[in-house]
Amino acid sequence: MVPKTLLPLIGTLAIAAVLGTKDAARCEPPRPRLGINLAGPADWNTELPFVDVFRMSRPWISQQEGKRWGQGPPLHLDDYGWVKSLEPNGWAETLMCTIENGRYPSGRYVVLYRGEGTLAFAGSARIVDERPGRIVIDVDSSRGPIFLQLRKTNPADYIRDIRVIMPGFESTYEQNPFHPVFLKRWQGISCFRFMDWMETNGSQIRTWAERPTLQHATFALRGVALEWMIELCNRQKADAWFCMPHQADDDFVRQFARMVCEKLDPELKVYIEYSNEVWNAIFAQHRFAAEEGQQRGFGERPWEAAWRYTAYRSMQIFRIWEEEFGGRDRLVRVLPSQAANPYVSEQILKFRDAYHHADALAIAPYISMNIPPDGDKLRAEDVAGWTLDQLLDYVESRSLPEAIRWMKQQKEVADRYGLKLIAYEAGQHLVGVGGAENNEKLTQLLLAANRHPRMGEIYRKYYDAWEAIGGDLLCHFSSVSRWSKWGSWGLLEYFDEDESASPKFLATLRWAHRLGQRVVLPIKH
């Protein structure tokens, strides 16, 4: 009998023999570990990763006396989104922290800016001290969001570089832009996937000049500046996972890779992926790839053309990164696919031997329960009438085994092509679809399931299965976000949540801790 401790080594050698010794390095035994998808930048973001809340402010809204809210004339903006001038009787307005029930910090915020003009505040904020370039506002988060109004601005020296700093961080925000709660919560995470931080889905970015920078008025329009994504990984000693915009040209990819190579801690790895879920027809990137693929004769049917274009463009992107990094030792070249369909994986991996130029097959093996109004297996009205135990029984007996089956099938594909199996997204996927999301009784049942202790046990079995089948990195989707009829994606819902009361969060961090990651386990309150 072969000792179990030798089985991974034997498997590695067998694959290496088939693929050739030059690919043997890609066949190291899997090392399961936890990564995370960070919630995207928006005024409703409940994670609050930055101490400067203006970084996630809503893009400027034009207002004018006598007109309906938001119906003012077009604003005159500079290249970074700052308002250069205002029309008569007009002003510009933005919102921050549109988070209900006072779930963001109250207290004295400091507003800093350059230029000449007048700022006013409404909603939860009132001015308590003011001088040119610096305003102190008192914020009562129970009164709703912060409204900031640009009432006057001097076109020759217009107001810009606005910062709205949380209480206690005025002296440190420039050296450390990240909130300490955010840093502590994700200490020990193996990898940050920046798909939502980069506003990847439907991205309009084509050139390097169009990228988000630290000079831009808000990250909510184009995404977080690359400098801060790199800084976060360096501070947390976590690998970075970047999703290249689907329309980005080669120069963008090269400049992006060059900055990462220059600034990222050389001990850290970089996961490289072409866009996000290009196989998924709901996204603009799928339609773009389908058209590009059809123009090149990759397939008559749009979905097949999109699969093959994914492989084609991924290989081009990988080559650029390899050139900038002087090799591929620090790179994990990712080919993504649909978890439920191994056939799609085969089509992507085989096209022009793309697998020879990749390191990992990535899937999203969700614990899925998509509930339509009137489906063959599930009907929203029927499920809405279930007890909580009935719903969780279904998840544990049907949804979880289905997810594990997807893992196993995709692991077989990955093994066949000598690639690691990783998860670009993972977690529960309980949601009403096709109109069923508007069934309030169903929504409340799904929310309750996500809060129930049994969900933590389902997560434990899920992670154990991923580890048992030989999965490598698993990036949960997502970190912190409000739960609603559109889904309960966040491990937590709010910045200030009691982590010890969240079964999903506890199960996830306990798994990472058992794997040896230096996460901070919450203390029961």
C-alpha positions as CSV (number, residue, x, y, z in Angstrom):
1,M,0.0,0.0,0.0
2,V,1.3,3.5,-0.9
3,P,1.5,5.8,2.1
4,K,-1.0,8.7,1.9
5,T,1.8,11.2,2.4
6,L,3.3,10.1,-0.9
7,L,0.2,10.3,-3.0
8,P,0.5,14.1,-3.8
9,L,4.1,13.6,-4.9
10,I,3.3,10.6,-7.1
11,G,0.5,12.5,-8.7
12,T,2.8,15.4,-9.4
13,L,5.4,13.2,-11.0
14,A,2.8,11.4,-13.1
15,I,1.5,14.7,-14.5
16,A,5.0,16.0,-15.0
17,A,5.8,12.9,-17.0
18,V,2.9,13.5,-19.3
19,L,3.5,17.3,-19.8
20,G,7.2,17.4,-19.8
21,T,9.7,18.5,-17.2
22,K,9.4,22.2,-18.2
23,D,5.9,22.2,-16.9
24,A,6.6,20.2,-13.7
25,A,6.9,23.4,-11.6
26,R,3.2,24.1,-12.4
27,C,2.2,20.7,-10.9
28,E,3.2,21.3,-7.3
29,P,0.8,19.8,-4.8
30,P,-2.1,22.2,-4.1
31,R,-2.0,24.6,-1.2
32,P,-5.5,25.5,-0.2
33,R,-5.8,29.0,1.4
34,L,-8.3,31.8,1.7
35,G,-8.4,34.9,-0.4
36,I,-11.2,37.5,-0.6
37,N,-13.0,39.7,-3.2
38,L,-13.2,43.2,-1.8
39,A,-16.4,45.1,-2.1
40,G,-16.4,47.8,-4.8
41,P,-16.0,51.6,-4.3
42,A,-19.4,53.3,-4.0
43,D,-21.1,55.8,-1.6
44,W,-23.1,52.8,-0.3
45,N,-20.1,50.7,0.5
46,T,-20.5,49.4,4.0
47,E,-16.9,48.1,4.4
48,L,-15.4,51.6,4.7
49,P,-11.9,50.6,3.9
50,F,-10.6,54.2,3.6
51,V,-10.4,56.9,6.4
52,D,-11.1,59.5,3.7
53,V,-14.8,58.8,2.9
54,F,-14.7,61.2,-0.1
55,R,-12.7,58.6,-2.0
56,M,-16.0,56.7,-2.4
57,S,-18.3,59.7,-2.9
58,R,-20.9,59.6,-5.6
59,P,-19.9,61.3,-8.9
60,W,-21.0,64.9,-8.9
61,I,-24.7,65.6,-9.3
62,S,-25.7,68.8,-11.1
63,Q,-28.4,70.9,-9.4
64,Q,-30.0,74.2,-10.3
65,E,-32.7,76.3,-8.7
66,G,-36.1,75.7,-10.1
67,K,-35.2,72.3,-11.5
68,R,-35.9,68.8,-10.2
69,W,-33.2,67.1,-8.1
70,G,-30.2,66.1,-10.3
71,Q,-31.5,67.9,-13.4
72,G,-29.1,70.7,-13.5
73,P,-27.0,71.6,-16.6
74,P,-23.9,69.6,-17.6
75,L,-21.0,70.3,-15.2
76,H,-17.6,71.6,-16.4
77,L,-15.1,69.1,-15.1
78,D,-11.4,68.8,-15.4
79,D,-9.6,65.6,-16.3
80,Y,-9.8,64.3,-12.8
81,G,-13.5,65.0,-12.2
82,W,-13.2,68.2,-10.2
83,V,-15.8,71.0,-11.0
84,K,-14.1,73.9,-12.8
85,S,-17.0,76.2,-12.9
86,L,-20.7,76.5,-12.1
87,E,-23.7,77.8,-14.1
88,P,-25.7,80.7,-12.6
89,N,-28.0,79.5,-9.8
90,G,-26.4,76.1,-10.0
91,W,-24.4,74.0,-7.7
92,A,-22.8,70.5,-7.6
93,E,-23.6,67.9,-5.0
94,T,-22.3,64.5,-3.9
95,L,-23.2,62.0,-1.2
96,M,-21.0,59.9,1.1
97,C,-21.9,57.1,3.5
98,T,-25.4,56.3,2.2
99,I,-25.6,53.6,4.9
100,E,-28.8,53.1,6.8
101,N,-29.3,52.8,10.6
102,G,-26.2,54.8,11.5
103,R,-23.8,52.1,10.5
104,Y,-20.9,54.4,10.0
105,P,-18.9,56.5,12.5
106,S,-20.3,59.6,14.0
107,G,-18.2,62.5,15.3
108,R,-16.0,65.3,14.1
109,Y,-14.8,64.9,10.5
110,V,-12.2,67.2,9.0
111,V,-12.8,68.4,5.4
112,L,-9.6,69.6,3.6
113,Y,-9.5,71.1,0.1
114,R,-7.5,73.3,-2.2
115,G,-8.8,76.3,-4.2
116,E,-11.4,79.1,-3.6
117,G,-15.1,78.7,-3.2
118,T,-17.8,77.7,-0.8
119,L,-18.7,74.2,0.5
120,A,-22.0,73.5,2.3
121,F,-23.2,70.4,4.0
122,A,-26.6,68.7,4.6
123,G,-28.0,65.4,5.7
124,S,-26.0,64.1,8.7
125,A,-23.4,66.9,8.7
126,R,-23.3,70.4,10.0
127,I,-20.3,72.8,10.1
128,V,-18.8,73.6,13.5
129,D,-15.6,75.4,12.4
130,E,-14.5,76.8,9.1
131,R,-11.5,78.5,7.6
132,P,-10.0,78.5,4.0
133,G,-9.0,75.0,3.1
134,R,-10.2,73.4,6.3
135,I,-13.7,72.8,7.6
136,V,-14.8,70.7,10.7
137,I,-18.2,69.1,10.4
138,D,-20.1,67.3,13.1
139,V,-21.6,64.1,11.7
140,D,-24.6,62.2,13.3
141,S,-24.7,59.0,11.2
142,S,-28.3,58.3,12.5
143,R,-29.5,61.1,10.4
144,G,-28.5,59.4,7.1
145,P,-25.7,60.1,4.6
146,I,-23.4,63.1,4.3
147,F,-24.3,65.6,1.6
148,L,-21.6,67.8,0.4
149,Q,-22.5,70.8,-1.8
150,L,-20.2,72.8,-3.9
151,R,-22.0,76.2,-3.9
152,K,-19.3,78.5,-5.4
153,T,-15.9,77.9,-7.0
154,N,-13.4,80.2,-8.6
155,P,-12.7,79.1,-12.2
156,A,-9.1,80.5,-11.8
157,D,-8.5,78.4,-8.7
158,Y,-11.4,76.0,-8.5
159,I,-12.0,73.8,-5.4
160,R,-10.3,70.4,-5.8
161,D,-8.5,67.7,-3.8
162,I,-11.4,67.5,-1.3
163,R,-10.8,65.1,1.6
164,V,-13.4,64.2,4.2
165,I,-11.4,62.5,7.0
166,M,-13.0,60.3,9.7
167,P,-12.6,61.3,13.3
168,G,-9.0,60.8,14.6
169,F,-7.2,60.4,11.3
170,E,-6.3,63.9,10.1
171,S,-2.6,63.5,11.1
172,T,-2.2,60.0,9.6
173,Y,-4.5,59.7,6.6
174,E,-1.7,60.5,4.1
175,Q,0.7,57.9,5.4
176,N,-2.0,55.3,6.0
177,P,-5.2,55.7,3.9
178,F,-6.7,52.4,5.2
179,H,-9.0,52.1,8.2
180,P,-7.4,50.0,11.0
181,V,-10.6,48.0,11.4
182,F,-10.4,47.0,7.7
183,L,-6.7,46.1,8.0
184,K,-7.2,44.0,11.1
185,R,-10.2,42.2,9.7
186,W,-8.3,41.0,6.7
187,Q,-5.0,40.4,8.3
188,G,-3.6,37.0,7.2
189,I,-5.7,36.8,4.0
190,S,-3.6,35.1,1.3
191,C,-4.8,37.1,-1.7
192,F,-7.0,40.2,-2.5
193,R,-9.0,39.9,-5.7
194,F,-9.5,43.4,-6.9
195,M,-12.3,42.7,-9.5
196,D,-14.8,45.1,-7.9
197,W,-12.1,47.6,-6.7
198,M,-11.2,47.8,-10.4
199,E,-14.8,48.3,-11.6
200,T,-14.1,45.4,-13.9
201,N,-17.6,44.5,-15.1
202,G,-18.5,46.8,-18.0
203,S,-15.2,48.8,-17.6
204,Q,-14.8,51.6,-20.2
205,I,-11.1,51.8,-19.7
206,R,-9.0,51.4,-22.9
207,T,-5.8,53.3,-22.4
208,W,-3.4,54.0,-19.6
209,A,-4.4,57.7,-19.6
210,E,-8.0,56.6,-18.6
211,R,-6.9,54.7,-15.5
212,P,-8.0,55.9,-12.1
213,T,-5.4,57.8,-10.2
214,L,-4.9,59.3,-6.7
215,Q,-5.7,62.7,-8.2
216,H,-9.2,61.7,-9.3
217,A,-12.2,63.1,-7.4
218,T,-13.7,59.7,-6.6
219,F,-12.9,56.0,-7.0
220,A,-16.6,55.3,-7.6
221,L,-16.4,56.0,-11.3
222,R,-13.4,54.1,-12.6
223,G,-12.1,52.1,-9.6
224,V,-9.4,52.4,-7.0
225,A,-6.0,53.7,-8.0
226,L,-3.5,50.9,-8.6
227,E,-1.0,52.6,-6.2
228,W,-3.4,51.9,-3.3
229,M,-4.1,48.3,-4.4
230,I,-0.4,47.7,-4.3
231,E,0.0,49.5,-1.0
232,L,-2.7,47.3,0.6
233,C,-1.0,44.1,-0.6
234,N,2.3,45.3,0.7
235,R,0.9,46.2,4.1
236,Q,-1.0,43.0,4.5
237,K,1.6,40.7,2.9
238,A,-1.1,39.4,0.6
239,D,-0.8,38.4,-3.0
240,A,-2.6,40.5,-5.6
241,W,-5.2,39.4,-8.1
242,F,-5.8,41.9,-11.0
243,C,-8.5,41.7,-13.7
244,M,-7.4,43.4,-16.9
245,P,-10.2,45.5,-18.4
246,H,-11.7,43.8,-21.4
247,Q,-11.1,46.7,-23.8
248,A,-7.6,47.7,-22.4
249,D,-4.9,48.0,-25.0
250,D,-1.5,46.4,-24.8
251,D,0.1,49.7,-23.6
252,F,-2.3,49.7,-20.6
253,V,-1.4,46.2,-19.8
254,R,2.3,46.9,-20.0
255,Q,2.2,50.1,-17.9
256,F,0.0,48.3,-15.3
257,A,2.4,45.4,-15.1
258,R,5.4,47.7,-15.0
259,M,4.0,49.6,-12.0
260,V,3.2,46.4,-10.2
261,C,6.7,45.0,-10.8
262,E,8.3,48.2,-9.5
263,K,6.1,48.7,-6.4
264,L,4.8,45.4,-5.2
265,D,6.8,43.5,-2.5
266,P,8.9,41.1,-4.5
267,E,8.0,38.3,-2.1
268,L,4.3,38.5,-3.3
269,K,2.7,36.8,-6.3
270,V,0.4,38.3,-8.8
271,Y,-2.7,36.6,-10.2
272,I,-3.5,37.8,-13.7
273,E,-7.0,37.4,-15.3
274,Y,-8.6,38.8,-18.4
275,S,-11.6,40.8,-17.2
276,N,-14.2,38.8,-15.2
277,E,-16.6,36.0,-16.2
278,V,-16.2,36.7,-20.0
279,W,-18.2,33.5,-20.4
280,N,-21.2,35.1,-18.8
281,A,-23.7,36.6,-21.3
282,I,-25.0,39.1,-18.8
283,F,-21.8,41.2,-18.9
284,A,-20.6,43.7,-21.5
285,Q,-17.2,42.0,-21.6
286,H,-18.9,38.8,-22.9
287,R,-20.5,40.7,-25.8
288,F,-17.2,42.4,-26.6
289,A,-15.3,39.1,-26.6
290,A,-18.0,37.5,-28.7
291,E,-17.7,40.2,-31.4
292,E,-13.9,40.2,-31.3
293,G,-13.9,36.4,-31.5
294,Q,-16.3,36.3,-34.4
295,Q,-14.4,38.9,-36.4
296,R,-11.3,36.6,-36.1
297,G,-13.2,33.5,-37.1
298,F,-12.9,31.8,-33.7
299,G,-16.5,30.6,-33.9
300,E,-19.9,31.3,-35.5
301,R,-21.8,31.1,-32.3
302,P,-21.1,34.1,-30.1
303,W,-20.6,32.2,-26.9
304,E,-18.0,29.9,-28.5
305,A,-16.3,32.9,-30.0
306,A,-16.2,34.5,-26.6
307,W,-14.6,31.4,-25.0
308,R,-11.9,31.3,-27.5
309,Y,-11.3,35.0,-27.5
310,T,-10.8,34.7,-23.7
311,A,-8.0,32.2,-24.4
312,Y,-6.5,34.3,-27.2
313,R,-6.5,37.6,-25.3
314,S,-5.4,36.0,-22.0
315,M,-2.3,34.6,-23.7
316,Q,-1.4,38.1,-25.1
317,I,-1.8,39.6,-21.7
318,F,0.3,36.9,-20.0
319,R,3.1,37.4,-22.5
320,I,3.2,41.2,-21.7
321,W,3.3,40.5,-17.9
322,E,6.1,37.9,-18.4
323,E,8.1,40.4,-20.4
324,E,7.7,43.1,-17.7
325,F,8.5,40.7,-14.9
326,G,11.4,39.1,-16.7
327,G,9.8,35.6,-16.4
328,R,6.8,34.0,-14.7
329,D,8.1,32.9,-11.3
330,R,6.0,35.5,-9.5
331,L,2.9,35.2,-11.8
332,V,-0.1,33.0,-11.6
333,R,-1.7,33.1,-15.1
334,V,-5.4,32.5,-14.7
335,L,-7.8,31.0,-17.3
336,P,-11.3,31.4,-16.0
337,S,-14.4,29.3,-16.7
338,Q,-17.9,28.5,-15.7
339,A,-18.0,26.2,-12.6
340,A,-21.0,24.2,-13.7
341,N,-19.7,23.4,-17.2
342,P,-16.5,21.5,-17.7
343,Y,-17.0,21.6,-21.4
344,V,-16.5,25.4,-21.4
345,S,-13.3,24.9,-19.5
346,E,-12.0,22.4,-22.1
347,Q,-12.9,24.8,-24.9
348,I,-10.9,27.7,-23.3
349,L,-7.9,25.6,-22.2
350,K,-7.5,23.8,-25.5
351,F,-7.8,26.8,-27.9
352,R,-4.4,27.3,-29.4
353,D,-3.0,25.3,-26.5
354,A,-3.7,28.1,-24.1
355,Y,-3.2,25.8,-21.1
356,H,0.5,25.7,-22.0
357,H,0.7,29.4,-21.2
358,A,-1.3,29.3,-18.0
359,D,-0.9,28.2,-14.4
360,A,-4.5,27.8,-13.1
361,L,-8.0,27.1,-14.1
362,A,-10.4,29.4,-12.1
363,I,-14.0,28.7,-11.3
364,A,-16.7,30.0,-9.0
365,P,-18.2,26.9,-7.4
366,Y,-21.0,28.6,-5.5
367,I,-23.5,26.8,-3.2
368,S,-26.2,27.8,-5.6
369,M,-29.9,28.2,-5.0
370,N,-31.3,30.4,-7.7
371,I,-35.1,30.6,-7.2
372,P,-37.2,31.7,-10.2
373,P,-40.9,32.6,-10.0
374,D,-41.9,29.4,-11.7
375,G,-39.2,26.9,-12.3
376,D,-39.2,23.1,-12.9
377,K,-37.5,22.4,-9.5
378,L,-38.2,25.5,-7.5
379,R,-41.0,28.0,-7.3
380,A,-40.6,31.2,-5.4
381,E,-44.1,31.0,-3.8
382,D,-43.4,27.5,-2.6
383,V,-40.0,28.2,-1.2
384,A,-41.3,31.4,0.5
385,G,-43.6,29.1,2.5
386,W,-40.9,26.8,3.7
387,T,-39.6,26.9,7.3
388,L,-36.0,28.0,7.8
389,D,-35.0,24.4,8.5
390,Q,-36.6,23.2,5.3
391,L,-34.6,25.8,3.3
392,L,-31.3,24.9,5.0
393,D,-32.1,21.2,4.5
394,Y,-32.3,21.8,0.8
395,V,-29.1,23.8,0.7
396,E,-27.3,21.1,2.6
397,S,-28.7,18.1,0.7
398,R,-28.9,19.6,-2.8
399,S,-27.0,22.8,-3.3
400,L,-23.9,21.8,-1.3
401,P,-23.4,18.4,-3.1
402,E,-23.9,20.1,-6.4
403,A,-21.1,22.6,-5.7
404,I,-18.9,19.8,-4.6
405,R,-19.6,17.9,-7.8
406,W,-18.6,20.9,-9.8
407,M,-15.4,21.1,-7.9
408,K,-14.5,17.5,-8.6
409,Q,-15.4,17.7,-12.3
410,Q,-13.3,20.8,-12.8
411,K,-10.4,19.4,-10.8
412,E,-10.4,16.5,-13.3
413,V,-10.1,19.0,-16.1
414,A,-7.4,21.0,-14.4
415,D,-5.4,17.8,-13.7
416,R,-5.7,16.7,-17.3
417,Y,-4.1,19.9,-18.4
418,G,-1.6,20.2,-15.6
419,L,-3.1,23.3,-14.0
420,K,-4.0,24.2,-10.5
421,L,-7.7,24.6,-9.7
422,I,-8.5,27.9,-8.0
423,A,-11.7,29.7,-7.1
424,Y,-12.1,33.3,-8.3
425,E,-15.3,33.5,-6.3
426,A,-17.0,31.2,-3.8
427,G,-19.6,31.1,-1.0
428,Q,-23.3,30.8,-0.9
429,H,-25.5,31.9,-3.8
430,L,-29.1,32.0,-2.4
431,V,-31.1,34.5,-4.3
432,G,-34.4,35.1,-6.1
433,V,-34.1,35.6,-9.8
434,G,-36.3,36.5,-12.8
435,G,-38.6,38.6,-10.7
436,A,-38.6,36.4,-7.6
437,E,-36.2,38.8,-6.0
438,N,-39.3,41.0,-5.4
439,N,-40.9,38.4,-3.2
440,E,-40.3,40.0,0.2
441,K,-41.2,36.8,2.2
442,L,-38.7,34.8,0.1
443,T,-36.0,37.5,0.6
444,Q,-36.5,37.5,4.4
445,L,-36.2,33.7,4.5
446,L,-32.9,33.8,2.5
447,L,-31.5,36.6,4.7
448,A,-32.4,34.5,7.8
449,A,-30.6,31.5,6.3
450,N,-27.4,33.5,5.9
451,R,-27.5,34.5,9.6
452,H,-28.3,31.0,10.9
453,P,-25.6,28.9,12.7
454,R,-26.3,26.1,10.2
455,M,-24.9,28.2,7.4
456,G,-21.6,28.2,9.3
457,E,-21.6,24.4,9.3
458,I,-22.5,24.3,5.6
459,Y,-19.5,26.6,4.9
460,R,-17.3,24.3,7.0
461,K,-18.3,21.3,4.9
462,Y,-17.8,23.4,1.7
463,Y,-14.3,24.4,2.6
464,D,-13.4,20.9,3.7
465,A,-14.6,19.6,0.3
466,W,-12.5,22.1,-1.5
467,E,-9.5,21.1,0.4
468,A,-10.2,17.4,0.0
469,I,-10.5,17.5,-3.8
470,G,-7.2,19.3,-4.1
471,G,-8.3,22.9,-4.6
472,D,-5.7,25.7,-4.3
473,L,-6.5,29.4,-3.6
474,L,-10.2,30.1,-2.9
475,C,-11.4,33.7,-3.0
476,H,-14.7,34.2,-1.2
477,F,-17.2,36.6,-2.7
478,S,-17.3,38.9,-1.0
479,S,-15.9,40.8,2.0
480,V,-18.4,43.2,3.5
481,S,-21.6,44.3,1.8
482,R,-25.3,44.9,2.6
483,W,-27.6,41.9,2.1
484,S,-30.7,42.5,0.1
485,K,-33.1,41.0,-2.4
486,W,-30.1,40.9,-4.8
487,G,-28.2,38.5,-2.6
488,S,-26.3,38.1,0.7
489,W,-22.8,38.2,-0.7
490,G,-20.8,39.7,2.1
491,L,-19.3,37.6,4.9
492,L,-20.4,40.6,7.0
493,E,-23.0,43.3,6.3
494,Y,-21.4,46.3,8.0
495,F,-18.2,47.9,9.0
496,D,-19.1,47.8,12.7
497,E,-20.7,44.4,12.8
498,D,-20.0,41.9,15.6
499,E,-17.8,39.4,13.8
500,S,-18.3,36.8,16.4
501,A,-22.1,36.7,15.7
502,S,-21.7,35.9,12.0
503,P,-21.6,32.1,11.3
504,K,-20.3,32.6,7.7
505,F,-17.5,34.9,8.9
506,L,-16.5,32.6,11.7
507,A,-16.5,29.4,9.6
508,T,-14.4,31.2,6.9
509,L,-11.7,32.6,9.2
510,R,-11.5,29.4,11.2
511,W,-10.8,27.5,8.0
512,A,-8.0,30.0,7.2
513,H,-6.7,29.7,10.7
514,R,-6.5,25.9,10.5
515,L,-4.6,26.3,7.2
516,G,-2.0,28.3,9.0
517,Q,-3.0,31.8,7.9
518,R,-2.4,34.5,10.5
519,V,-6.0,35.7,10.6
520,V,-7.5,37.4,13.7
521,L,-10.2,35.2,15.1
522,P,-13.0,37.3,16.7
523,I,-13.6,37.1,20.4
524,K,-17.2,36.3,21.4
525,H,-18.9,39.4,22.8
